[in-house]
Amino acid sequence: MRWEGVHTALVTPFSDGDLDLPAYRALCERQLRAGIHGLVACGTTGETPTLSEPEWDRVVGAAVQVSAGSVPVTAGVGTNNTASTLDRIGRAQALGADAGLLVLPYYNKPSPDGLRAHVAACTAPGLPLVLYHVPGRTGQRVDPLLLAELSHTPGVVAVKEATGDLGYANTLLANTPIAVLSGDDGTFFPLMALGGAGVISVISDLAPAATVALYEAALSGDLCTARELHFGLLPIIDWLFHTTSPRPAKAALAAVGLCPNELRLPLVPLEGPVPDFVLDAVEA
């Protein structure tokens, strides 16, 4: 598998408190029809902290079944407990996931030596891992040279860098031998211009084909087209992140009948109408 392109961080639909797997499978199928390059199940956008372990298995399994090997499926395996992370890695392997998204441990703020030991332990089972650096969620901004060092760990196949800081990205890209994927839709195009390999995206939940078109234009060097697509998507991206994600994404998908506007506490649904300019961008 090549860890590049547009990988969609899927929302997890709920209906009356339960998983809505038919809606989830339909969302996966819609992504594949649009030509995305990978599915990401049980990431931040998928409200993973609210899923039980059996539910986590069902969501990852559904993505694997729908993909049927057509694109890689990356499962969010990271926790702030190495033992529980290893348990999820083993289950992801058993379910047929192609990689694990390994968020750097949140809340307990491990030292550099702790991060090295955690990543080494998590690569040992053999599932390819995508390191996920998102200090806005973890409370720990890792030095870019340390993140680059961690990316050299055998078994790490890509890095998802979600600071949106292009200065940080400069240092990381200059010292990282593997694919760096943007975890921030608003700076996805600029990161590609610096040598980034693609994006793990939320905007592609709404507009997968347009996000793929932006990636392909940037990859081919057609910067005029890429810039036009980037600025066309930017107002929608700004709206998607004006409050805690995935509240806006679910509201927009619900407004066009693609999934219920239901989240699990402590997140609550976004109230009020979805702006027309957002609805106009949601692809069939």
QUITAKA-V185762 format. One record per backbone hydrogen bond with DSSP energy under -0.5 kcal/mol. CO is the residue of the C=O (numbers start at 1). NH is the residue of the N-H. Records with the same first field share a line. If there is no record, write none. Layout:
CO->NH + NH
//
This chain:
1->3
2->4
5->7 + 199
6->8 + 37 + 38
7->201
8->10 + 40
11->13
13->20
15->18
18->15
19->21
20->24
21->25
22->26
23->27
24->28
25->29
26->30
27->31
28->32
29->33
30->34
31->35 + 36
32->35
37->72
38->8
39->41 + 74
40->10
41->76
43->46 + 48
44->47
45->12
47->50
48->51
52->56
53->57
54->58
55->59
56->60
57->61
58->62
59->63
60->64
61->65
62->66
63->67
64->68
67->70
72->39 + 74
73->75 + 98 + 99
74->41
75->77 + 101
81->85
82->86
83->87
84->88
85->89
86->90
87->91
88->92
89->93
90->94
91->95
92->96 + 97
93->96
99->75
100->102 + 130
101->77 + 78 + 103
102->132
106->108
111->115
112->116
113->117
114->118
115->119
116->120
117->121
118->122
119->123
120->124
123->126
128->100
129->131 + 157 + 158
130->102
131->133 + 160
132->104 + 134
133->162
134->137 + 138
135->139
138->107
140->142
143->146 + 147
144->148
145->149
146->150
147->151
148->152
149->152
150->153
153->156
155->129 + 157
157->179
158->131
159->161 + 181
160->133 + 162
161->183
164->166
165->169
166->170
167->171
168->172
169->173
170->174
171->175
172->175
173->176
179->159 + 181
180->197 + 198
181->161
182->200
184->187
185->188
187->191
188->192
189->193
190->194
191->194 + 196
192->195
197->5
198->182
199->7 + 201
201->9
202->205 + 206
203->206 + 207
206->283
207->211
208->212
209->213
210->214
211->215
212->216
213->217
214->218
215->219
216->220
217->221 + 222
218->221
221->223
222->226
223->227
224->228
225->229
226->230
227->231
228->232
229->233
230->234
231->235
233->236 + 237
234->238
235->239
236->240
237->241
239->242
244->247
246->250
247->251
248->252
249->253
250->254
251->255
252->256
253->256 + 258 + 259
254->257
260->262
264->267
275->278 + 279
276->280
278->281 + 282
279->282
//
